[in-house]
Amino acid sequence: MSEPDETRVNGQLFTCPACGNHMLEEVMVDVTQSANIVDVVGDAEAADPEYSATVSDGGVLDRIQCLYCGHVVVSDEDGPDLFERLTVLAKDWTQPVSEES
Ligand SMILES: [Zn+2]
């Protein structure tokens, strides 16, 4: 039903220092995306396509950031190994006291 809304790196829960949420997203640039069109409803003024599968091709990983506020955690400006640097950063993340498993 609901999608997971937290990111773990080597088991460490990400907590955004700016907004306190826990979900990271990767942002890619220069991507070519194609999508299967399954249905189109509309007229000459407005039309609304419905898609099934989407495929992304190419692209460069630009940054990894907070899903909610856009706080950039690692950026391509600092070097290409974003996920490797993320694992290094995660060593300093502490689990929230209130978390229950
Ligand atoms: Zn945030």
Boltz pocket constraint, residues with backbone or C-beta under 6 A from the ligand:
constraints:
  - pocket:
      binder: B
      contacts: [[A, 16], [A, 17], [A, 18], [A, 19], [A, 20], [A, 21], [A, 66], [A, 67], [A, 68], [A, 69], [A, 70], [A, 71]]
      max_distance: 6.0
